[in-house]
Amino acid sequence: MIPVSALTLVTQLTVTIADRVPSFNLEPVCRGIAQQGGLALEPNQSARQDFKGCIKSETAVRAKLVKRWSTFKAADKANCIGESSAGGLPSYTDLLTCLQMASDASKLNH
């Protein structure tokens, strides 16, 4: 049996973690995408343009998250922050996708 004090601590940590949209260092994930040519829409687009496009895209997704943050459940936010940060390449796109899927799953269960 888990002591009540441990459950209280976990609950407080979950709420604290989920209070606001996290601040991710986007450089590693965007450098990786740029090196792979992941965002290039035109064949002659450079890795530097890919990097800038990735940063711009991730920043726009973060702005969406800021607007919608209060609509997501605290437990989902804490879980998705962990998932989107796994592997050391955090992404707001991954975070938003995770939160949307959790929200959709919750609606299906009701």
PDB file as gemmi writes it, atoms N, CA and C in Angstrom:
CRYST1    1.000    1.000    1.000  90.00  90.00  90.00 P 1                      
ATOM      1  N   MET A   1       0.837  -1.181   0.000  1.00  0.00           N  
ATOM      2  CA  MET A   1       0.000   0.000   0.000  1.00  0.00           C  
ATOM      3  C   MET A   1       0.890   1.256   0.000  1.00  0.00           C  
ATOM      4  N   ILE A   2       0.528   2.235  -0.780  1.00  0.00           N  
ATOM      5  CA  ILE A   2       1.290   3.483  -0.885  1.00  0.00           C  
ATOM      6  C   ILE A   2       0.801   4.454   0.191  1.00  0.00           C  
ATOM      7  N   PRO A   3       1.733   5.007   0.964  1.00  0.00           N  
ATOM      8  CA  PRO A   3       1.329   5.964   2.007  1.00  0.00           C  
ATOM      9  C   PRO A   3       0.646   7.198   1.394  1.00  0.00           C  
ATOM     10  N   VAL A   4      -0.287   7.734   2.138  1.00  0.00           N  
ATOM     11  CA  VAL A   4      -1.032   8.916   1.690  1.00  0.00           C  
ATOM     12  C   VAL A   4      -0.084  10.082   1.433  1.00  0.00           C  
ATOM     13  N   SER A   5       0.940  10.232   2.245  1.00  0.00           N  
ATOM     14  CA  SER A   5       1.885  11.343   2.060  1.00  0.00           C  
ATOM     15  C   SER A   5       2.597  11.244   0.711  1.00  0.00           C  
ATOM     16  N   ALA A   6       2.914  10.027   0.273  1.00  0.00           N  
ATOM     17  CA  ALA A   6       3.553   9.851  -1.036  1.00  0.00           C  
ATOM     18  C   ALA A   6       2.597  10.223  -2.153  1.00  0.00           C  
ATOM     19  N   LEU A   7       1.348   9.829  -2.042  1.00  0.00           N  
ATOM     20  CA  LEU A   7       0.347  10.179  -3.056  1.00  0.00           C  
ATOM     21  C   LEU A   7       0.136  11.684  -3.127  1.00  0.00           C  
ATOM     22  N   THR A   8       0.135  12.336  -1.979  1.00  0.00           N  
ATOM     23  CA  THR A   8      -0.029  13.785  -1.940  1.00  0.00           C  
ATOM     24  C   THR A   8       1.126  14.467  -2.656  1.00  0.00           C  
ATOM     25  N   LEU A   9       2.347  13.996  -2.407  1.00  0.00           N  
ATOM     26  CA  LEU A   9       3.522  14.569  -3.053  1.00  0.00           C  
ATOM     27  C   LEU A   9       3.459  14.390  -4.568  1.00  0.00           C  
ATOM     28  N   VAL A  10       3.098  13.212  -5.030  1.00  0.00           N  
ATOM     29  CA  VAL A  10       2.997  12.952  -6.466  1.00  0.00           C  
ATOM     30  C   VAL A  10       1.948  13.853  -7.098  1.00  0.00           C  
ATOM     31  N   THR A  11       0.819  14.008  -6.441  1.00  0.00           N  
ATOM     32  CA  THR A  11      -0.248  14.883  -6.945  1.00  0.00           C  
ATOM     33  C   THR A  11       0.241  16.324  -7.046  1.00  0.00           C  
ATOM     34  N   GLN A  12       0.936  16.798  -6.017  1.00  0.00           N  
ATOM     35  CA  GLN A  12       1.452  18.168  -6.036  1.00  0.00           C  
ATOM     36  C   GLN A  12       2.477  18.358  -7.149  1.00  0.00           C  
ATOM     37  N   LEU A  13       3.353  17.373  -7.343  1.00  0.00           N  
ATOM     38  CA  LEU A  13       4.350  17.469  -8.406  1.00  0.00           C  
ATOM     39  C   LEU A  13       3.688  17.495  -9.777  1.00  0.00           C  
ATOM     40  N   THR A  14       2.665  16.670  -9.965  1.00  0.00           N  
ATOM     41  CA  THR A  14       1.957  16.635 -11.245  1.00  0.00           C  
ATOM     42  C   THR A  14       1.328  17.984 -11.537  1.00  0.00           C  
ATOM     43  N   VAL A  15       0.683  18.578 -10.554  1.00  0.00           N  
ATOM     44  CA  VAL A  15       0.042  19.880 -10.748  1.00  0.00           C  
ATOM     45  C   VAL A  15       1.089  20.950 -11.005  1.00  0.00           C  
ATOM     46  N   THR A  16       2.204  20.927 -10.267  1.00  0.00           N  
ATOM     47  CA  THR A  16       3.260  21.916 -10.459  1.00  0.00           C  
ATOM     48  C   THR A  16       3.866  21.808 -11.849  1.00  0.00           C  
ATOM     49  N   ILE A  17       4.150  20.593 -12.283  1.00  0.00           N  
ATOM     50  CA  ILE A  17       4.727  20.383 -13.615  1.00  0.00           C  
ATOM     51  C   ILE A  17       3.790  20.897 -14.693  1.00  0.00           C  
ATOM     52  N   ALA A  18       2.500  20.721 -14.486  1.00  0.00           N  
ATOM     53  CA  ALA A  18       1.518  21.010 -15.522  1.00  0.00           C  
ATOM     54  C   ALA A  18       0.958  22.425 -15.465  1.00  0.00           C  
ATOM     55  N   ASP A  19       1.458  23.265 -14.557  1.00  0.00           N  
ATOM     56  CA  ASP A  19       0.920  24.617 -14.405  1.00  0.00           C  
ATOM     57  C   ASP A  19       1.069  25.481 -15.646  1.00  0.00           C  
ATOM     58  N   ARG A  20       2.173  25.325 -16.370  1.00  0.00           N  
ATOM     59  CA  ARG A  20       2.405  26.176 -17.537  1.00  0.00           C  
ATOM     60  C   ARG A  20       3.110  25.397 -18.629  1.00  0.00           C  
ATOM     61  N   VAL A  21       3.020  25.920 -19.820  1.00  0.00           N  
ATOM     62  CA  VAL A  21       3.672  25.283 -20.964  1.00  0.00           C  
ATOM     63  C   VAL A  21       5.182  25.294 -20.708  1.00  0.00           C  
ATOM     64  N   PRO A  22       5.830  24.151 -20.871  1.00  0.00           N  
ATOM     65  CA  PRO A  22       7.274  24.123 -20.619  1.00  0.00           C  
ATOM     66  C   PRO A  22       8.043  24.933 -21.658  1.00  0.00           C  
ATOM     67  N   SER A  23       9.255  25.290 -21.300  1.00  0.00           N  
ATOM     68  CA  SER A  23      10.149  25.984 -22.235  1.00  0.00           C  
ATOM     69  C   SER A  23      11.183  24.976 -22.718  1.00  0.00           C  
ATOM     70  N   PHE A  24      11.065  24.587 -23.967  1.00  0.00           N  
ATOM     71  CA  PHE A  24      11.967  23.616 -24.560  1.00  0.00           C  
ATOM     72  C   PHE A  24      13.097  24.314 -25.299  1.00  0.00           C  
ATOM     73  N   ASN A  25      14.266  23.710 -25.279  1.00  0.00           N  
ATOM     74  CA  ASN A  25      15.377  24.133 -26.128  1.00  0.00           C  
ATOM     75  C   ASN A  25      15.141  23.465 -27.481  1.00  0.00           C  
ATOM     76  N   LEU A  26      14.743  24.218 -28.465  1.00  0.00           N  
ATOM     77  CA  LEU A  26      14.378  23.672 -29.770  1.00  0.00           C  
ATOM     78  C   LEU A  26      15.570  23.423 -30.687  1.00  0.00           C  
ATOM     79  N   GLU A  27      16.724  23.943 -30.311  1.00  0.00           N  
ATOM     80  CA  GLU A  27      17.888  23.828 -31.190  1.00  0.00           C  
ATOM     81  C   GLU A  27      18.235  22.375 -31.540  1.00  0.00           C  
ATOM     82  N   PRO A  28      18.319  21.444 -30.585  1.00  0.00           N  
ATOM     83  CA  PRO A  28      18.698  20.065 -30.955  1.00  0.00           C  
ATOM     84  C   PRO A  28      17.728  19.400 -31.934  1.00  0.00           C  
ATOM     85  N   VAL A  29      16.432  19.505 -31.672  1.00  0.00           N  
ATOM     86  CA  VAL A  29      15.465  18.845 -32.563  1.00  0.00           C  
ATOM     87  C   VAL A  29      15.443  19.517 -33.932  1.00  0.00           C  
ATOM     88  N   CYS A  30      15.544  20.824 -33.969  1.00  0.00           N  
ATOM     89  CA  CYS A  30      15.511  21.528 -35.256  1.00  0.00           C  
ATOM     90  C   CYS A  30      16.809  21.332 -36.037  1.00  0.00           C  
ATOM     91  N   ARG A  31      17.929  21.210 -35.353  1.00  0.00           N  
ATOM     92  CA  ARG A  31      19.187  20.912 -36.054  1.00  0.00           C  
ATOM     93  C   ARG A  31      19.096  19.523 -36.698  1.00  0.00           C  
ATOM     94  N   GLY A  32      18.548  18.569 -35.961  1.00  0.00           N  
ATOM     95  CA  GLY A  32      18.383  17.229 -36.504  1.00  0.00           C  
ATOM     96  C   GLY A  32      17.478  17.206 -37.722  1.00  0.00           C  
ATOM     97  N   ILE A  33      16.375  17.926 -37.641  1.00  0.00           N  
ATOM     98  CA  ILE A  33      15.454  18.001 -38.780  1.00  0.00           C  
ATOM     99  C   ILE A  33      16.135  18.660 -39.972  1.00  0.00           C  
ATOM    100  N   ALA A  34      16.871  19.739 -39.711  1.00  0.00           N  
ATOM    101  CA  ALA A  34      17.552  20.451 -40.797  1.00  0.00           C  
ATOM    102  C   ALA A  34      18.612  19.565 -41.444  1.00  0.00           C  
ATOM    103  N   GLN A  35      19.332  18.809 -40.640  1.00  0.00           N  
ATOM    104  CA  GLN A  35      20.373  17.932 -41.188  1.00  0.00           C  
ATOM    105  C   GLN A  35      19.776  16.827 -42.057  1.00  0.00           C  
ATOM    106  N   GLN A  36      18.565  16.427 -41.731  1.00  0.00           N  
ATOM    107  CA  GLN A  36      17.897  15.389 -42.515  1.00  0.00           C  
ATOM    108  C   GLN A  36      17.108  15.969 -43.680  1.00  0.00           C  
ATOM    109  N   GLY A  37      17.045  17.291 -43.752  1.00  0.00           N  
ATOM    110  CA  GLY A  37      16.288  17.931 -44.827  1.00  0.00           C  
ATOM    111  C   GLY A  37      14.800  17.766 -44.648  1.00  0.00           C  
ATOM    112  N   GLY A  38      14.356  17.630 -43.411  1.00  0.00           N  
ATOM    113  CA  GLY A  38      12.970  17.307 -43.112  1.00  0.00           C  
ATOM    114  C   GLY A  38      11.929  18.340 -43.467  1.00  0.00           C  
ATOM    115  N   LEU A  39      12.257  19.607 -43.472  1.00  0.00           N  
ATOM    116  CA  LEU A  39      11.238  20.628 -43.724  1.00  0.00           C  
ATOM    117  C   LEU A  39      11.332  21.255 -45.108  1.00  0.00           C  
ATOM    118  N   ALA A  40      12.322  20.882 -45.860  1.00  0.00           N  
ATOM    119  CA  ALA A  40      12.531  21.524 -47.161  1.00  0.00           C  
ATOM    120  C   ALA A  40      11.356  21.263 -48.094  1.00  0.00           C  
ATOM    121  N   LEU A  41      10.713  22.321 -48.507  1.00  0.00           N  
ATOM    122  CA  LEU A  41       9.594  22.202 -49.437  1.00  0.00           C  
ATOM    123  C   LEU A  41      10.085  22.337 -50.878  1.00  0.00           C  
ATOM    124  N   GLU A  42      11.217  22.964 -51.020  1.00  0.00           N  
ATOM    125  CA  GLU A  42      11.796  23.140 -52.341  1.00  0.00           C  
ATOM    126  C   GLU A  42      13.166  22.471 -52.357  1.00  0.00           C  
ATOM    127  N   PRO A  43      13.544  21.856 -53.466  1.00  0.00           N  
ATOM    128  CA  PRO A  43      14.797  21.108 -53.531  1.00  0.00           C  
ATOM    129  C   PRO A  43      16.041  21.924 -53.202  1.00  0.00           C  
ATOM    130  N   ASN A  44      16.040  23.205 -53.455  1.00  0.00           N  
ATOM    131  CA  ASN A  44      17.234  24.025 -53.246  1.00  0.00           C  
ATOM    132  C   ASN A  44      17.253  24.717 -51.880  1.00  0.00           C  
ATOM    133  N   GLN A  45      16.336  24.384 -51.015  1.00  0.00           N  
ATOM    134  CA  GLN A  45      16.290  25.022 -49.703  1.00  0.00           C  
ATOM    135  C   GLN A  45      17.435  24.491 -48.849  1.00  0.00           C  
ATOM    136  N   SER A  46      18.125  25.374 -48.153  1.00  0.00           N  
ATOM    137  CA  SER A  46      19.298  24.991 -47.374  1.00  0.00           C  
ATOM    138  C   SER A  46      18.913  24.466 -45.993  1.00  0.00           C  
ATOM    139  N   ALA A  47      19.892  23.811 -45.349  1.00  0.00           N  
ATOM    140  CA  ALA A  47      19.680  23.322 -43.985  1.00  0.00           C  
ATOM    141  C   ALA A  47      19.403  24.492 -43.048  1.00  0.00           C  
ATOM    142  N   ARG A  48      20.025  25.633 -43.297  1.00  0.00           N  
ATOM    143  CA  ARG A  48      19.795  26.819 -42.455  1.00  0.00           C  
ATOM    144  C   ARG A  48      18.337  27.266 -42.559  1.00  0.00           C  
ATOM    145  N   GLN A  49      17.783  27.228 -43.761  1.00  0.00           N  
ATOM    146  CA  GLN A  49      16.375  27.592 -43.934  1.00  0.00           C  
ATOM    147  C   GLN A  49      15.474  26.566 -43.251  1.00  0.00           C  
ATOM    148  N   ASP A  50      15.843  25.283 -43.341  1.00  0.00           N  
ATOM    149  CA  ASP A  50      15.087  24.240 -42.647  1.00  0.00           C  
ATOM    150  C   ASP A  50      15.088  24.487 -41.144  1.00  0.00           C  
ATOM    151  N   PHE A  51      16.262  24.827 -40.611  1.00  0.00           N  
ATOM    152  CA  PHE A  51      16.390  25.091 -39.179  1.00  0.00           C  
ATOM    153  C   PHE A  51      15.487  26.255 -38.771  1.00  0.00           C  
ATOM    154  N   LYS A  52      15.564  27.344 -39.515  1.00  0.00           N  
ATOM    155  CA  LYS A  52      14.735  28.513 -39.209  1.00  0.00           C  
ATOM    156  C   LYS A  52      13.252  28.178 -39.323  1.00  0.00           C  
ATOM    157  N   GLY A  53      12.892  27.400 -40.337  1.00  0.00           N  
ATOM    158  CA  GLY A  53      11.498  26.996 -40.511  1.00  0.00           C  
ATOM    159  C   GLY A  53      11.007  26.134 -39.356  1.00  0.00           C  
ATOM    160  N   CYS A  54      11.868  25.248 -38.888  1.00  0.00           N  
ATOM    161  CA  CYS A  54      11.523  24.395 -37.748  1.00  0.00           C  
ATOM    162  C   CYS A  54      11.290  25.240 -36.501  1.00  0.00           C  
ATOM    163  N   ILE A  55      12.199  26.153 -36.226  1.00  0.00           N  
ATOM    164  CA  ILE A  55      12.058  27.026 -35.047  1.00  0.00           C  
ATOM    165  C   ILE A  55      10.756  27.819 -35.148  1.00  0.00           C  
ATOM    166  N   LYS A  56      10.480  28.355 -36.326  1.00  0.00           N  
ATOM    167  CA  LYS A  56       9.254  29.141 -36.532  1.00  0.00           C  
ATOM    168  C   LYS A  56       8.016  28.278 -36.312  1.00  0.00           C  
ATOM    169  N   SER A  57       8.026  27.075 -36.859  1.00  0.00           N  
ATOM    170  CA  SER A  57       6.895  26.161 -36.719  1.00  0.00           C  
ATOM    171  C   SER A  57       6.687  25.750 -35.263  1.00  0.00           C  
ATOM    172  N   GLU A  58       7.765  25.383 -34.585  1.00  0.00           N  
ATOM    173  CA  GLU A  58       7.659  24.970 -33.177  1.00  0.00           C  
ATOM    174  C   GLU A  58       7.200  26.127 -32.287  1.00  0.00           C  
ATOM    175  N   THR A  59       7.661  27.327 -32.592  1.00  0.00           N  
ATOM    176  CA  THR A  59       7.248  28.509 -31.824  1.00  0.00           C  
ATOM    177  C   THR A  59       5.755  28.773 -32.019  1.00  0.00           C  
ATOM    178  N   ALA A  60       5.264  28.571 -33.221  1.00  0.00           N  
ATOM    179  CA  ALA A  60       3.831  28.749 -33.496  1.00  0.00           C  
ATOM    180  C   ALA A  60       3.012  27.697 -32.751  1.00  0.00           C  
ATOM    181  N   VAL A  61       3.499  26.477 -32.698  1.00  0.00           N  
ATOM    182  CA  VAL A  61       2.787  25.423 -31.964  1.00  0.00           C  
ATOM    183  C   VAL A  61       2.782  25.746 -30.478  1.00  0.00           C  
ATOM    184  N   ARG A  62       3.887  26.278 -29.953  1.00  0.00           N  
ATOM    185  CA  ARG A  62       3.924  26.668 -28.538  1.00  0.00           C  
ATOM    186  C   ARG A  62       2.868  27.736 -28.246  1.00  0.00           C  
ATOM    187  N   ALA A  63       2.714  28.682 -29.155  1.00  0.00           N  
ATOM    188  CA  ALA A  63       1.697  29.728 -28.970  1.00  0.00           C  
ATOM    189  C   ALA A  63       0.300  29.101 -28.900  1.00  0.00           C  
ATOM    190  N   LYS A  64       0.028  28.084 -29.710  1.00  0.00           N  
ATOM    191  CA  LYS A  64      -1.254  27.374 -29.642  1.00  0.00           C  
ATOM    192  C   LYS A  64      -1.416  26.693 -28.297  1.00  0.00           C  
ATOM    193  N   LEU A  65      -0.333  26.087 -27.829  1.00  0.00           N  
ATOM    194  CA  LEU A  65      -0.382  25.422 -26.530  1.00  0.00           C  
ATOM    195  C   LEU A  65      -0.684  26.407 -25.406  1.00  0.00           C  
ATOM    196  N   VAL A  66      -0.071  27.566 -25.455  1.00  0.00           N  
ATOM    197  CA  VAL A  66      -0.311  28.584 -24.425  1.00  0.00           C  
ATOM    198  C   VAL A  66      -1.799  28.938 -24.380  1.00  0.00           C  
ATOM    199  N   LYS A  67      -2.414  29.087 -25.537  1.00  0.00           N  
ATOM    200  CA  LYS A  67      -3.835  29.440 -25.600  1.00  0.00           C  
ATOM    201  C   LYS A  67      -4.739  28.331 -25.075  1.00  0.00           C  
ATOM    202  N   ARG A  68      -4.363  27.077 -25.340  1.00  0.00           N  
ATOM    203  CA  ARG A  68      -5.231  25.940 -25.008  1.00  0.00           C  
ATOM    204  C   ARG A  68      -4.834  25.217 -23.726  1.00  0.00           C  
ATOM    205  N   TRP A  69      -3.737  25.614 -23.086  1.00  0.00           N  
ATOM    206  CA  TRP A  69      -3.155  24.882 -21.965  1.00  0.00           C  
ATOM    207  C   TRP A  69      -4.172  24.565 -20.870  1.00  0.00           C  
ATOM    208  N   SER A  70      -4.993  25.515 -20.521  1.00  0.00           N  
ATOM    209  CA  SER A  70      -5.952  25.310 -19.416  1.00  0.00           C  
ATOM    210  C   SER A  70      -7.048  24.308 -19.758  1.00  0.00           C  
ATOM    211  N   THR A  71      -7.205  23.958 -21.017  1.00  0.00           N  
ATOM    212  CA  THR A  71      -8.257  23.020 -21.410  1.00  0.00           C  
ATOM    213  C   THR A  71      -7.836  21.558 -21.262  1.00  0.00           C  
ATOM    214  N   PHE A  72      -6.551  21.321 -21.035  1.00  0.00           N  
ATOM    215  CA  PHE A  72      -6.053  19.954 -20.902  1.00  0.00           C  
ATOM    216  C   PHE A  72      -5.976  19.548 -19.434  1.00  0.00           C  
ATOM    217  N   LYS A  73      -6.166  18.269 -19.157  1.00  0.00           N  
ATOM    218  CA  LYS A  73      -6.099  17.734 -17.796  1.00  0.00           C  
ATOM    219  C   LYS A  73      -4.656  17.767 -17.302  1.00  0.00           C  
ATOM    220  N   ALA A  74      -4.491  18.061 -16.000  1.00  0.00           N  
ATOM    221  CA  ALA A  74      -3.156  18.148 -15.408  1.00  0.00           C  
ATOM    222  C   ALA A  74      -2.372  16.847 -15.576  1.00  0.00           C  
ATOM    223  N   ALA A  75      -3.018  15.716 -15.363  1.00  0.00           N  
ATOM    224  CA  ALA A  75      -2.326  14.431 -15.497  1.00  0.00           C  
ATOM    225  C   ALA A  75      -1.869  14.202 -16.939  1.00  0.00           C  
ATOM    226  N   ASP A  76      -2.702  14.585 -17.896  1.00  0.00           N  
ATOM    227  CA  ASP A  76      -2.323  14.450 -19.307  1.00  0.00           C  
ATOM    228  C   ASP A  76      -1.143  15.359 -19.629  1.00  0.00           C  
ATOM    229  N   LYS A  77      -1.165  16.577 -19.092  1.00  0.00           N  
ATOM    230  CA  LYS A  77      -0.068  17.507 -19.344  1.00  0.00           C  
ATOM    231  C   LYS A  77       1.244  16.951 -18.797  1.00  0.00           C  
ATOM    232  N   ALA A  78       1.219  16.463 -17.565  1.00  0.00           N  
ATOM    233  CA  ALA A  78       2.439  15.922 -16.961  1.00  0.00           C  
ATOM    234  C   ALA A  78       2.951  14.721 -17.756  1.00  0.00           C  
ATOM    235  N   ASN A  79       2.049  13.828 -18.137  1.00  0.00           N  
ATOM    236  CA  ASN A  79       2.430  12.648 -18.909  1.00  0.00           C  
ATOM    237  C   ASN A  79       3.002  13.049 -20.270  1.00  0.00           C  
ATOM    238  N   CYS A  80       2.332  13.951 -20.950  1.00  0.00           N  
ATOM    239  CA  CYS A  80       2.758  14.344 -22.295  1.00  0.00           C  
ATOM    240  C   CYS A  80       4.050  15.155 -22.287  1.00  0.00           C  
ATOM    241  N   ILE A  81       4.274  15.933 -21.248  1.00  0.00           N  
ATOM    242  CA  ILE A  81       5.545  16.654 -21.141  1.00  0.00           C  
ATOM    243  C   ILE A  81       6.684  15.642 -21.075  1.00  0.00           C  
ATOM    244  N   GLY A  82       6.497  14.606 -20.287  1.00  0.00           N  
ATOM    245  CA  GLY A  82       7.512  13.564 -20.183  1.00  0.00           C  
ATOM    246  C   GLY A  82       7.729  12.849 -21.501  1.00  0.00           C  
ATOM    247  N   GLU A  83       6.638  12.490 -22.167  1.00  0.00           N  
ATOM    248  CA  GLU A  83       6.737  11.788 -23.451  1.00  0.00           C  
ATOM    249  C   GLU A  83       7.396  12.643 -24.530  1.00  0.00           C  
ATOM    250  N   SER A  84       7.020  13.915 -24.590  1.00  0.00           N  
ATOM    251  CA  SER A  84       7.552  14.769 -25.652  1.00  0.00           C  
ATOM    252  C   SER A  84       9.002  15.169 -25.394  1.00  0.00           C  
ATOM    253  N   SER A  85       9.475  14.954 -24.174  1.00  0.00           N  
ATOM    254  CA  SER A  85      10.855  15.279 -23.824  1.00  0.00           C  
ATOM    255  C   SER A  85      11.764  14.048 -23.853  1.00  0.00           C  
ATOM    256  N   ALA A  86      11.177  12.875 -23.980  1.00  0.00           N  
ATOM    257  CA  ALA A  86      11.959  11.636 -23.945  1.00  0.00           C  
ATOM    258  C   ALA A  86      12.986  11.624 -25.074  1.00  0.00           C  
ATOM    259  N   GLY A  87      14.138  11.135 -24.764  1.00  0.00           N  
ATOM    260  CA  GLY A  87      15.191  11.051 -25.770  1.00  0.00           C  
ATOM    261  C   GLY A  87      15.994  12.322 -25.912  1.00  0.00           C  
ATOM    262  N   GLY A  88      15.661  13.352 -25.141  1.00  0.00           N  
ATOM    263  CA  GLY A  88      16.427  14.586 -25.156  1.00  0.00           C  
ATOM    264  C   GLY A  88      16.153  15.526 -26.314  1.00  0.00           C  
ATOM    265  N   LEU A  89      15.122  15.251 -27.099  1.00  0.00           N  
ATOM    266  CA  LEU A  89      14.767  16.137 -28.212  1.00  0.00           C  
ATOM    267  C   LEU A  89      13.319  16.588 -28.062  1.00  0.00           C  
ATOM    268  N   PRO A  90      13.060  17.481 -27.103  1.00  0.00           N  
ATOM    269  CA  PRO A  90      11.684  17.913 -26.874  1.00  0.00           C  
ATOM    270  C   PRO A  90      11.118  18.700 -28.050  1.00  0.00           C  
ATOM    271  N   SER A  91       9.818  18.541 -28.234  1.00  0.00           N  
ATOM    272  CA  SER A  91       9.140  19.182 -29.358  1.00  0.00           C  
ATOM    273  C   SER A  91       7.739  19.607 -28.933  1.00  0.00           C  
ATOM    274  N   TYR A  92       7.388  20.847 -29.237  1.00  0.00           N  
ATOM    275  CA  TYR A  92       6.030  21.315 -28.945  1.00  0.00           C  
ATOM    276  C   TYR A  92       5.008  20.610 -29.828  1.00  0.00           C  
ATOM    277  N   THR A  93       5.419  20.247 -31.030  1.00  0.00           N  
ATOM    278  CA  THR A  93       4.520  19.514 -31.921  1.00  0.00           C  
ATOM    279  C   THR A  93       4.168  18.168 -31.313  1.00  0.00           C  
ATOM    280  N   ASP A  94       5.170  17.469 -30.787  1.00  0.00           N  
ATOM    281  CA  ASP A  94       4.913  16.187 -30.116  1.00  0.00           C  
ATOM    282  C   ASP A  94       4.024  16.379 -28.890  1.00  0.00           C  
ATOM    283  N   LEU A  95       4.290  17.434 -28.124  1.00  0.00           N  
ATOM    284  CA  LEU A  95       3.500  17.712 -26.927  1.00  0.00           C  
ATOM    285  C   LEU A  95       2.041  17.974 -27.280  1.00  0.00           C  
ATOM    286  N   LEU A  96       1.794  18.799 -28.277  1.00  0.00           N  
ATOM    287  CA  LEU A  96       0.425  19.101 -28.681  1.00  0.00           C  
ATOM    288  C   LEU A  96      -0.284  17.849 -29.198  1.00  0.00           C  
ATOM    289  N   THR A  97       0.410  17.062 -29.995  1.00  0.00           N  
ATOM    290  CA  THR A  97      -0.176  15.830 -30.531  1.00  0.00           C  
ATOM    291  C   THR A  97      -0.565  14.887 -29.396  1.00  0.00           C  
ATOM    292  N   CYS A  98       0.320  14.718 -28.431  1.00  0.00           N  
ATOM    293  CA  CYS A  98       0.044  13.858 -27.282  1.00  0.00           C  
ATOM    294  C   CYS A  98      -1.183  14.356 -26.514  1.00  0.00           C  
ATOM    295  N   LEU A  99      -1.242  15.647 -26.260  1.00  0.00           N  
ATOM    296  CA  LEU A  99      -2.376  16.217 -25.511  1.00  0.00           C  
ATOM    297  C   LEU A  99      -3.689  16.061 -26.280  1.00  0.00           C  
ATOM    298  N   GLN A 100      -3.640  16.255 -27.579  1.00  0.00           N  
ATOM    299  CA  GLN A 100      -4.854  16.087 -28.387  1.00  0.00           C  
ATOM    300  C   GLN A 100      -5.326  14.638 -28.366  1.00  0.00           C  
ATOM    301  N   MET A 101      -4.388  13.698 -28.457  1.00  0.00           N  
ATOM    302  CA  MET A 101      -4.763  12.284 -28.424  1.00  0.00           C  
ATOM    303  C   MET A 101      -5.328  11.900 -27.059  1.00  0.00           C  
ATOM    304  N   ALA A 102      -4.739  12.414 -25.993  1.00  0.00           N  
ATOM    305  CA  ALA A 102      -5.244  12.134 -24.648  1.00  0.00           C  
ATOM    306  C   ALA A 102      -6.651  12.699 -24.472  1.00  0.00           C  
ATOM    307  N   SER A 103      -6.873  13.890 -24.990  1.00  0.00           N  
ATOM    308  CA  SER A 103      -8.190  14.521 -24.909  1.00  0.00           C  
ATOM    309  C   SER A 103      -9.221  13.726 -25.701  1.00  0.00           C  
ATOM    310  N   ASP A 104      -8.842  13.303 -26.908  1.00  0.00           N  
ATOM    311  CA  ASP A 104      -9.748  12.504 -27.740  1.00  0.00           C  
ATOM    312  C   ASP A 104     -10.065  11.164 -27.073  1.00  0.00           C  
ATOM    313  N   ALA A 105      -9.060  10.536 -26.492  1.00  0.00           N  
ATOM    314  CA  ALA A 105      -9.260   9.245 -25.813  1.00  0.00           C  
ATOM    315  C   ALA A 105     -10.206   9.408 -24.626  1.00  0.00           C  
ATOM    316  N   SER A 106     -10.048  10.503 -23.916  1.00  0.00           N  
ATOM    317  CA  SER A 106     -10.915  10.779 -22.761  1.00  0.00           C  
ATOM    318  C   SER A 106     -12.378  10.934 -23.200  1.00  0.00           C  
ATOM    319  N   LYS A 107     -12.580  11.581 -24.339  1.00  0.00           N  
ATOM    320  CA  LYS A 107     -13.943  11.771 -24.859  1.00  0.00           C  
ATOM    321  C   LYS A 107     -14.560  10.442 -25.262  1.00  0.00           C  
ATOM    322  N   LEU A 108     -13.755   9.533 -25.789  1.00  0.00           N  
ATOM    323  CA  LEU A 108     -14.263   8.217 -26.199  1.00  0.00           C  
ATOM    324  C   LEU A 108     -14.689   7.374 -24.997  1.00  0.00           C  
ATOM    325  N   ASN A 109     -14.042   7.598 -23.867  1.00  0.00           N  
ATOM    326  CA  ASN A 109     -14.341   6.813 -22.661  1.00  0.00           C  
ATOM    327  C   ASN A 109     -15.554   7.329 -21.907  1.00  0.00           C  
ATOM    328  N   HIS A 110     -16.119   8.425 -22.340  1.00  0.00           N  
ATOM    329  CA  HIS A 110     -17.292   8.973 -21.623  1.00  0.00           C  
ATOM    330  C   HIS A 110     -18.551   8.795 -22.413  1.00  0.00           C  
TER     331      HIS A 110                                                      
END                                                                             
